[in-house]
Amino acid sequence: MSKAPTLRQCTRFSWIQHFANTAVGIVLGFGSQATLWKSLTSWNILEDGKSVVEGIQFFWWGTCVATYGIFVIMFTTKAVLYPDVFKAEVKHPVRFNFFCGPIIGLCMLMMAMPPAFGQQIVVLRIMWTTAFFCQSAASLVIYHRWLVSSN
């Protein structure tokens, strides 16, 4: 009786183990564009073309949502298929700092949410509170490594 193939053997995505967690910078770039165009919607000088500006802002926000989803799927796939590579990134003194990027990207998505969705104050407060605790936990890990390291 032969042994069933594992998920790693079925998927020959060896390139995914090199998918960097710094790729969240792409999401942050699109999110900053969406935030910029959202702030432009409040300018009185652009009142005549407000629908165009809102359309551009919605495009950037949608692009940010799509790239964030792709990033989460890709990085989760990497963590599942190559847990040893993921653990090495978590233990790396520099790469660990980029694990704060996804929560910052999610905050940018919430800030840049198009006006058509309404204010969503409760959702924003929940997101910012969650981000605060994630950042606090990551900061504690970083400070602990910095103070206790033997290097």
Beta strands, then each sheet from edge to edge (+ up, - down):
end
